[in-house]
Amino acid sequence: MSALPSQPRIRIPRSARVGEVIEIRTLIEHPMETGLRHEAGRALPRDMLTRLMVRLNGEALFSADFQNGTSTNPYHVFFVRIEKPSHFEFIWTDEKGRQARSEARVAVA
C-alpha cells in the first residue's frame, strides 16, 4: 500500500497530568476532489480521503468517515483525558487504500 503525498500535522501536548483533558488538533493537506468539479472544460478526477482513525495505546479512540461534503484539507479537533503515558497513532486513508500516518506521545508529568 502506497502512502499519501501529504504529511499530516498534529498539535498535541508533549506531557499532561493524570486526569488532565488535552486538546488534539489534526490537519492533512488534501484536495478532496469529488469528481463533480470542472476545470478548463474537463472534469477533475475524484480524489477523496475516506477515513481518519485515531488509536490510543493500540485501541481505537476516534474515527471519522469522510463524504463528498468534507472540505479540502480536513481539520479535526477533539479532546482526550490522559490517565497514563499515551501513544497516539493517526491514520488517514483514501479511496485507493493509500495511507498517511503520524504518531505522537504524551508523557505523564
CNS distance restraints for C-alpha pairs under 8 A (distance, minus, plus):
assign (resid   1 and name CA) (resid  97 and name CA) 6.75 0.50 0.50
assign (resid   1 and name CA) (resid  98 and name CA) 5.81 0.50 0.50
assign (resid   1 and name CA) (resid  99 and name CA) 7.53 0.50 0.50
assign (resid   2 and name CA) (resid  97 and name CA) 7.90 0.50 0.50
assign (resid   2 and name CA) (resid  98 and name CA) 5.16 0.50 0.50
assign (resid   2 and name CA) (resid  99 and name CA) 6.80 0.50 0.50
assign (resid   3 and name CA) (resid  98 and name CA) 5.08 0.50 0.50
assign (resid   3 and name CA) (resid  99 and name CA) 4.83 0.50 0.50
assign (resid   3 and name CA) (resid 100 and name CA) 5.60 0.50 0.50
assign (resid   4 and name CA) (resid  94 and name CA) 7.92 0.50 0.50
assign (resid   4 and name CA) (resid  98 and name CA) 5.62 0.50 0.50
assign (resid   4 and name CA) (resid  99 and name CA) 5.34 0.50 0.50
assign (resid   4 and name CA) (resid 100 and name CA) 5.20 0.50 0.50
assign (resid   5 and name CA) (resid 100 and name CA) 7.72 0.50 0.50
assign (resid   6 and name CA) (resid  28 and name CA) 6.70 0.50 0.50
assign (resid   6 and name CA) (resid  29 and name CA) 5.92 0.50 0.50
assign (resid   6 and name CA) (resid  30 and name CA) 7.10 0.50 0.50
assign (resid   6 and name CA) (resid 100 and name CA) 7.11 0.50 0.50
assign (resid   7 and name CA) (resid  28 and name CA) 6.79 0.50 0.50
assign (resid   7 and name CA) (resid  29 and name CA) 7.62 0.50 0.50
assign (resid   7 and name CA) (resid 100 and name CA) 6.75 0.50 0.50
assign (resid   7 and name CA) (resid 101 and name CA) 7.80 0.50 0.50
assign (resid   7 and name CA) (resid 102 and name CA) 7.94 0.50 0.50
assign (resid   8 and name CA) (resid  26 and name CA) 7.19 0.50 0.50
assign (resid   8 and name CA) (resid  27 and name CA) 5.86 0.50 0.50
assign (resid   8 and name CA) (resid  28 and name CA) 4.50 0.50 0.50
assign (resid   8 and name CA) (resid  29 and name CA) 7.09 0.50 0.50
assign (resid   8 and name CA) (resid 100 and name CA) 6.98 0.50 0.50
assign (resid   8 and name CA) (resid 101 and name CA) 7.19 0.50 0.50
assign (resid   8 and name CA) (resid 102 and name CA) 6.57 0.50 0.50
assign (resid   9 and name CA) (resid  26 and name CA) 5.72 0.50 0.50
assign (resid   9 and name CA) (resid  27 and name CA) 5.18 0.50 0.50
assign (resid   9 and name CA) (resid  28 and name CA) 6.20 0.50 0.50
assign (resid   9 and name CA) (resid 102 and name CA) 7.95 0.50 0.50
assign (resid  10 and name CA) (resid  24 and name CA) 7.27 0.50 0.50
assign (resid  10 and name CA) (resid  25 and name CA) 5.73 0.50 0.50
assign (resid  10 and name CA) (resid  26 and name CA) 4.65 0.50 0.50
assign (resid  10 and name CA) (resid  27 and name CA) 6.63 0.50 0.50
assign (resid  10 and name CA) (resid 102 and name CA) 7.73 0.50 0.50
assign (resid  10 and name CA) (resid 104 and name CA) 7.97 0.50 0.50
assign (resid  11 and name CA) (resid  24 and name CA) 5.83 0.50 0.50
assign (resid  11 and name CA) (resid  25 and name CA) 5.03 0.50 0.50
assign (resid  11 and name CA) (resid  26 and name CA) 6.49 0.50 0.50
assign (resid  12 and name CA) (resid  22 and name CA) 7.61 0.50 0.50
assign (resid  12 and name CA) (resid  23 and name CA) 6.66 0.50 0.50
assign (resid  12 and name CA) (resid  24 and name CA) 5.02 0.50 0.50
assign (resid  12 and name CA) (resid  25 and name CA) 6.73 0.50 0.50
assign (resid  12 and name CA) (resid 104 and name CA) 7.49 0.50 0.50
assign (resid  12 and name CA) (resid 106 and name CA) 7.79 0.50 0.50
assign (resid  13 and name CA) (resid  22 and name CA) 7.18 0.50 0.50
assign (resid  13 and name CA) (resid  23 and name CA) 7.82 0.50 0.50
assign (resid  13 and name CA) (resid  24 and name CA) 7.90 0.50 0.50
assign (resid  13 and name CA) (resid 106 and name CA) 6.49 0.50 0.50
assign (resid  14 and name CA) (resid 105 and name CA) 6.55 0.50 0.50
assign (resid  14 and name CA) (resid 106 and name CA) 4.80 0.50 0.50
assign (resid  14 and name CA) (resid 107 and name CA) 6.14 0.50 0.50
assign (resid  15 and name CA) (resid 106 and name CA) 4.86 0.50 0.50
assign (resid  15 and name CA) (resid 107 and name CA) 4.38 0.50 0.50
assign (resid  15 and name CA) (resid 108 and name CA) 5.50 0.50 0.50
assign (resid  15 and name CA) (resid 109 and name CA) 6.07 0.50 0.50
assign (resid  16 and name CA) (resid  20 and name CA) 6.23 0.50 0.50
assign (resid  16 and name CA) (resid  22 and name CA) 7.45 0.50 0.50
assign (resid  16 and name CA) (resid  82 and name CA) 6.94 0.50 0.50
assign (resid  16 and name CA) (resid 106 and name CA) 6.81 0.50 0.50
assign (resid  16 and name CA) (resid 107 and name CA) 6.39 0.50 0.50
assign (resid  16 and name CA) (resid 108 and name CA) 5.19 0.50 0.50
assign (resid  16 and name CA) (resid 109 and name CA) 5.72 0.50 0.50
assign (resid  17 and name CA) (resid  82 and name CA) 7.22 0.50 0.50
assign (resid  17 and name CA) (resid  83 and name CA) 7.95 0.50 0.50
assign (resid  17 and name CA) (resid 108 and name CA) 5.49 0.50 0.50
assign (resid  17 and name CA) (resid 109 and name CA) 5.26 0.50 0.50
assign (resid  18 and name CA) (resid  82 and name CA) 5.75 0.50 0.50
assign (resid  18 and name CA) (resid  83 and name CA) 4.87 0.50 0.50
assign (resid  18 and name CA) (resid  84 and name CA) 6.39 0.50 0.50
assign (resid  18 and name CA) (resid 108 and name CA) 6.36 0.50 0.50
assign (resid  18 and name CA) (resid 109 and name CA) 7.58 0.50 0.50
assign (resid  19 and name CA) (resid  81 and name CA) 5.78 0.50 0.50
assign (resid  19 and name CA) (resid  82 and name CA) 5.36 0.50 0.50
assign (resid  19 and name CA) (resid  83 and name CA) 5.34 0.50 0.50
assign (resid  20 and name CA) (resid  81 and name CA) 5.50 0.50 0.50
assign (resid  20 and name CA) (resid  82 and name CA) 5.60 0.50 0.50
assign (resid  20 and name CA) (resid  83 and name CA) 7.67 0.50 0.50
assign (resid  21 and name CA) (resid  79 and name CA) 6.36 0.50 0.50
assign (resid  21 and name CA) (resid  80 and name CA) 5.35 0.50 0.50
assign (resid  21 and name CA) (resid  81 and name CA) 4.11 0.50 0.50
assign (resid  21 and name CA) (resid  82 and name CA) 6.22 0.50 0.50
assign (resid  22 and name CA) (resid  79 and name CA) 5.51 0.50 0.50
assign (resid  22 and name CA) (resid  80 and name CA) 5.44 0.50 0.50
assign (resid  22 and name CA) (resid  81 and name CA) 6.27 0.50 0.50
assign (resid  22 and name CA) (resid  82 and name CA) 7.23 0.50 0.50
assign (resid  23 and name CA) (resid  77 and name CA) 7.00 0.50 0.50
assign (resid  23 and name CA) (resid  78 and name CA) 5.93 0.50 0.50
assign (resid  23 and name CA) (resid  79 and name CA) 4.59 0.50 0.50
assign (resid  23 and name CA) (resid  80 and name CA) 6.70 0.50 0.50
assign (resid  24 and name CA) (resid  77 and name CA) 5.63 0.50 0.50
assign (resid  24 and name CA) (resid  78 and name CA) 5.44 0.50 0.50
assign (resid  24 and name CA) (resid  79 and name CA) 5.99 0.50 0.50
assign (resid  24 and name CA) (resid  80 and name CA) 7.65 0.50 0.50
assign (resid  25 and name CA) (resid  75 and name CA) 7.31 0.50 0.50
assign (resid  25 and name CA) (resid  76 and name CA) 5.73 0.50 0.50
assign (resid  25 and name CA) (resid  77 and name CA) 4.49 0.50 0.50
assign (resid  25 and name CA) (resid  78 and name CA) 6.73 0.50 0.50
assign (resid  26 and name CA) (resid  75 and name CA) 5.58 0.50 0.50
assign (resid  26 and name CA) (resid  76 and name CA) 5.21 0.50 0.50
assign (resid  26 and name CA) (resid  77 and name CA) 6.49 0.50 0.50
assign (resid  27 and name CA) (resid  73 and name CA) 6.55 0.50 0.50
assign (resid  27 and name CA) (resid  74 and name CA) 5.81 0.50 0.50
assign (resid  27 and name CA) (resid  75 and name CA) 4.44 0.50 0.50
assign (resid  27 and name CA) (resid  76 and name CA) 6.60 0.50 0.50
assign (resid  28 and name CA) (resid  73 and name CA) 5.36 0.50 0.50
assign (resid  28 and name CA) (resid  74 and name CA) 5.93 0.50 0.50
assign (resid  28 and name CA) (resid  75 and name CA) 6.90 0.50 0.50
assign (resid  29 and name CA) (resid  72 and name CA) 7.35 0.50 0.50
assign (resid  29 and name CA) (resid  73 and name CA) 4.35 0.50 0.50
assign (resid  29 and name CA) (resid  74 and name CA) 7.14 0.50 0.50
assign (resid  30 and name CA) (resid  48 and name CA) 7.99 0.50 0.50
assign (resid  30 and name CA) (resid  49 and name CA) 7.74 0.50 0.50
assign (resid  30 and name CA) (resid  72 and name CA) 5.90 0.50 0.50
assign (resid  30 and name CA) (resid  73 and name CA) 4.82 0.50 0.50
assign (resid  30 and name CA) (resid  74 and name CA) 7.36 0.50 0.50
assign (resid  31 and name CA) (resid  47 and name CA) 7.26 0.50 0.50
assign (resid  31 and name CA) (resid  48 and name CA) 7.55 0.50 0.50
assign (resid  31 and name CA) (resid  72 and name CA) 4.98 0.50 0.50
assign (resid  31 and name CA) (resid  73 and name CA) 6.42 0.50 0.50
assign (resid  32 and name CA) (resid  46 and name CA) 7.82 0.50 0.50
assign (resid  32 and name CA) (resid  47 and name CA) 5.69 0.50 0.50
assign (resid  32 and name CA) (resid  48 and name CA) 4.57 0.50 0.50
assign (resid  32 and name CA) (resid  49 and name CA) 6.51 0.50 0.50
assign (resid  32 and name CA) (resid  68 and name CA) 7.95 0.50 0.50
assign (resid  32 and name CA) (resid  70 and name CA) 7.23 0.50 0.50
assign (resid  32 and name CA) (resid  71 and name CA) 6.72 0.50 0.50
assign (resid  32 and name CA) (resid  72 and name CA) 5.17 0.50 0.50
assign (resid  32 and name CA) (resid  73 and name CA) 7.37 0.50 0.50
assign (resid  33 and name CA) (resid  37 and name CA) 7.49 0.50 0.50
assign (resid  33 and name CA) (resid  44 and name CA) 7.16 0.50 0.50
assign (resid  33 and name CA) (resid  45 and name CA) 6.95 0.50 0.50
assign (resid  33 and name CA) (resid  46 and name CA) 5.12 0.50 0.50
assign (resid  33 and name CA) (resid  47 and name CA) 4.89 0.50 0.50
assign (resid  33 and name CA) (resid  48 and name CA) 5.87 0.50 0.50
assign (resid  33 and name CA) (resid  72 and name CA) 7.94 0.50 0.50
assign (resid  34 and name CA) (resid  45 and name CA) 7.54 0.50 0.50
assign (resid  34 and name CA) (resid  46 and name CA) 4.89 0.50 0.50
assign (resid  34 and name CA) (resid  47 and name CA) 6.49 0.50 0.50
assign (resid  34 and name CA) (resid  48 and name CA) 6.64 0.50 0.50
assign (resid  34 and name CA) (resid  68 and name CA) 5.93 0.50 0.50
assign (resid  35 and name CA) (resid  43 and name CA) 6.36 0.50 0.50
assign (resid  35 and name CA) (resid  44 and name CA) 5.47 0.50 0.50
assign (resid  35 and name CA) (resid  45 and name CA) 4.91 0.50 0.50
assign (resid  35 and name CA) (resid  46 and name CA) 3.94 0.50 0.50
assign (resid  35 and name CA) (resid  47 and name CA) 7.29 0.50 0.50
assign (resid  36 and name CA) (resid  43 and name CA) 6.51 0.50 0.50
assign (resid  36 and name CA) (resid  44 and name CA) 7.15 0.50 0.50
assign (resid  36 and name CA) (resid  46 and name CA) 7.71 0.50 0.50
assign (resid  37 and name CA) (resid  43 and name CA) 5.75 0.50 0.50
assign (resid  37 and name CA) (resid  44 and name CA) 5.91 0.50 0.50
assign (resid  38 and name CA) (resid  42 and name CA) 5.19 0.50 0.50
assign (resid  38 and name CA) (resid  43 and name CA) 4.21 0.50 0.50
assign (resid  38 and name CA) (resid  44 and name CA) 5.67 0.50 0.50
assign (resid  39 and name CA) (resid  43 and name CA) 6.37 0.50 0.50
assign (resid  39 and name CA) (resid  44 and name CA) 6.68 0.50 0.50
assign (resid  47 and name CA) (resid  94 and name CA) 7.63 0.50 0.50
assign (resid  47 and name CA) (resid  95 and name CA) 7.25 0.50 0.50
assign (resid  48 and name CA) (resid  68 and name CA) 7.89 0.50 0.50
assign (resid  48 and name CA) (resid  94 and name CA) 5.77 0.50 0.50
assign (resid  48 and name CA) (resid  95 and name CA) 6.09 0.50 0.50
assign (resid  49 and name CA) (resid  66 and name CA) 6.47 0.50 0.50
assign (resid  49 and name CA) (resid  92 and name CA) 7.03 0.50 0.50
assign (resid  49 and name CA) (resid  93 and name CA) 5.74 0.50 0.50
assign (resid  49 and name CA) (resid  94 and name CA) 3.89 0.50 0.50
assign (resid  49 and name CA) (resid  95 and name CA) 6.16 0.50 0.50
assign (resid  50 and name CA) (resid  65 and name CA) 5.64 0.50 0.50
assign (resid  50 and name CA) (resid  66 and name CA) 4.78 0.50 0.50
assign (resid  50 and name CA) (resid  67 and name CA) 6.92 0.50 0.50
assign (resid  50 and name CA) (resid  92 and name CA) 7.68 0.50 0.50
assign (resid  50 and name CA) (resid  93 and name CA) 5.81 0.50 0.50
assign (resid  50 and name CA) (resid  94 and name CA) 5.03 0.50 0.50
assign (resid  50 and name CA) (resid  95 and name CA) 5.94 0.50 0.50
assign (resid  51 and name CA) (resid  63 and name CA) 7.04 0.50 0.50
assign (resid  51 and name CA) (resid  64 and name CA) 5.55 0.50 0.50
assign (resid  51 and name CA) (resid  65 and name CA) 4.49 0.50 0.50
assign (resid  51 and name CA) (resid  66 and name CA) 5.66 0.50 0.50
assign (resid  51 and name CA) (resid  91 and name CA) 7.96 0.50 0.50
assign (resid  51 and name CA) (resid  92 and name CA) 5.66 0.50 0.50
assign (resid  51 and name CA) (resid  93 and name CA) 5.30 0.50 0.50
assign (resid  51 and name CA) (resid  94 and name CA) 6.95 0.50 0.50
assign (resid  52 and name CA) (resid  63 and name CA) 5.43 0.50 0.50
assign (resid  52 and name CA) (resid  64 and name CA) 5.17 0.50 0.50
assign (resid  52 and name CA) (resid  65 and name CA) 6.66 0.50 0.50
assign (resid  52 and name CA) (resid  66 and name CA) 7.98 0.50 0.50
assign (resid  52 and name CA) (resid  90 and name CA) 7.10 0.50 0.50
assign (resid  52 and name CA) (resid  91 and name CA) 5.63 0.50 0.50
assign (resid  52 and name CA) (resid  92 and name CA) 4.50 0.50 0.50
assign (resid  52 and name CA) (resid  93 and name CA) 6.59 0.50 0.50
assign (resid  53 and name CA) (resid  60 and name CA) 7.30 0.50 0.50
assign (resid  53 and name CA) (resid  61 and name CA) 7.78 0.50 0.50
assign (resid  53 and name CA) (resid  62 and name CA) 5.96 0.50 0.50
assign (resid  53 and name CA) (resid  63 and name CA) 4.38 0.50 0.50
assign (resid  53 and name CA) (resid  64 and name CA) 6.66 0.50 0.50
assign (resid  53 and name CA) (resid  90 and name CA) 5.89 0.50 0.50
assign (resid  53 and name CA) (resid  91 and name CA) 5.16 0.50 0.50
assign (resid  53 and name CA) (resid  92 and name CA) 6.52 0.50 0.50
assign (resid  54 and name CA) (resid  60 and name CA) 6.17 0.50 0.50
assign (resid  54 and name CA) (resid  61 and name CA) 5.57 0.50 0.50
assign (resid  54 and name CA) (resid  62 and name CA) 5.05 0.50 0.50
assign (resid  54 and name CA) (resid  63 and name CA) 6.10 0.50 0.50
assign (resid  54 and name CA) (resid  88 and name CA) 6.88 0.50 0.50
assign (resid  54 and name CA) (resid  89 and name CA) 5.60 0.50 0.50
assign (resid  54 and name CA) (resid  90 and name CA) 4.61 0.50 0.50
assign (resid  54 and name CA) (resid  91 and name CA) 6.41 0.50 0.50
assign (resid  55 and name CA) (resid  59 and name CA) 5.14 0.50 0.50
assign (resid  55 and name CA) (resid  60 and name CA) 4.42 0.50 0.50
assign (resid  55 and name CA) (resid  61 and name CA) 5.06 0.50 0.50
assign (resid  55 and name CA) (resid  62 and name CA) 6.94 0.50 0.50
assign (resid  55 and name CA) (resid  88 and name CA) 5.59 0.50 0.50
assign (resid  55 and name CA) (resid  89 and name CA) 5.06 0.50 0.50
assign (resid  55 and name CA) (resid  90 and name CA) 6.60 0.50 0.50
assign (resid  56 and name CA) (resid  60 and name CA) 6.37 0.50 0.50
assign (resid  56 and name CA) (resid  61 and name CA) 5.80 0.50 0.50
assign (resid  56 and name CA) (resid  86 and name CA) 6.63 0.50 0.50
assign (resid  56 and name CA) (resid  87 and name CA) 5.74 0.50 0.50
assign (resid  56 and name CA) (resid  88 and name CA) 4.71 0.50 0.50
assign (resid  56 and name CA) (resid  89 and name CA) 6.63 0.50 0.50
assign (resid  57 and name CA) (resid  86 and name CA) 6.00 0.50 0.50
assign (resid  57 and name CA) (resid  87 and name CA) 5.03 0.50 0.50
assign (resid  57 and name CA) (resid  88 and name CA) 6.34 0.50 0.50
assign (resid  58 and name CA) (resid  87 and name CA) 7.81 0.50 0.50
assign (resid  58 and name CA) (resid  88 and name CA) 7.90 0.50 0.50
assign (resid  58 and name CA) (resid  89 and name CA) 7.84 0.50 0.50
assign (resid  66 and name CA) (resid  70 and name CA) 6.00 0.50 0.50
assign (resid  70 and name CA) (resid  74 and name CA) 7.00 0.50 0.50
assign (resid  82 and name CA) (resid  86 and name CA) 7.36 0.50 0.50
assign (resid  82 and name CA) (resid 108 and name CA) 7.93 0.50 0.50
assign (resid  83 and name CA) (resid 108 and name CA) 7.99 0.50 0.50
assign (resid  84 and name CA) (resid 107 and name CA) 7.57 0.50 0.50
assign (resid  84 and name CA) (resid 108 and name CA) 6.01 0.50 0.50
assign (resid  85 and name CA) (resid 105 and name CA) 7.51 0.50 0.50
assign (resid  85 and name CA) (resid 106 and name CA) 5.78 0.50 0.50
assign (resid  85 and name CA) (resid 107 and name CA) 4.73 0.50 0.50
assign (resid  85 and name CA) (resid 108 and name CA) 5.19 0.50 0.50
assign (resid  86 and name CA) (resid 105 and name CA) 5.63 0.50 0.50
assign (resid  86 and name CA) (resid 106 and name CA) 5.12 0.50 0.50
assign (resid  86 and name CA) (resid 107 and name CA) 6.57 0.50 0.50
assign (resid  87 and name CA) (resid 103 and name CA) 7.31 0.50 0.50
assign (resid  87 and name CA) (resid 104 and name CA) 5.98 0.50 0.50
assign (resid  87 and name CA) (resid 105 and name CA) 4.52 0.50 0.50
assign (resid  87 and name CA) (resid 106 and name CA) 6.53 0.50 0.50
assign (resid  88 and name CA) (resid 103 and name CA) 5.57 0.50 0.50
assign (resid  88 and name CA) (resid 104 and name CA) 5.18 0.50 0.50
assign (resid  88 and name CA) (resid 105 and name CA) 6.05 0.50 0.50
assign (resid  89 and name CA) (resid 101 and name CA) 7.24 0.50 0.50
assign (resid  89 and name CA) (resid 102 and name CA) 5.99 0.50 0.50
assign (resid  89 and name CA) (resid 103 and name CA) 4.55 0.50 0.50
assign (resid  89 and name CA) (resid 104 and name CA) 6.67 0.50 0.50
assign (resid  90 and name CA) (resid 101 and name CA) 5.58 0.50 0.50
assign (resid  90 and name CA) (resid 102 and name CA) 5.19 0.50 0.50
assign (resid  90 and name CA) (resid 103 and name CA) 6.13 0.50 0.50
assign (resid  91 and name CA) (resid  99 and name CA) 6.57 0.50 0.50
assign (resid  91 and name CA) (resid 100 and name CA) 5.81 0.50 0.50
assign (resid  91 and name CA) (resid 101 and name CA) 4.66 0.50 0.50
assign (resid  91 and name CA) (resid 102 and name CA) 6.76 0.50 0.50
assign (resid  92 and name CA) (resid  99 and name CA) 5.46 0.50 0.50
assign (resid  92 and name CA) (resid 100 and name CA) 5.22 0.50 0.50
assign (resid  92 and name CA) (resid 101 and name CA) 6.52 0.50 0.50
assign (resid  93 and name CA) (resid  97 and name CA) 5.88 0.50 0.50
assign (resid  93 and name CA) (resid  98 and name CA) 5.68 0.50 0.50
assign (resid  93 and name CA) (resid  99 and name CA) 4.53 0.50 0.50
assign (resid  93 and name CA) (resid 100 and name CA) 6.73 0.50 0.50
assign (resid  94 and name CA) (resid  98 and name CA) 5.54 0.50 0.50
assign (resid  94 and name CA) (resid  99 and name CA) 6.57 0.50 0.50
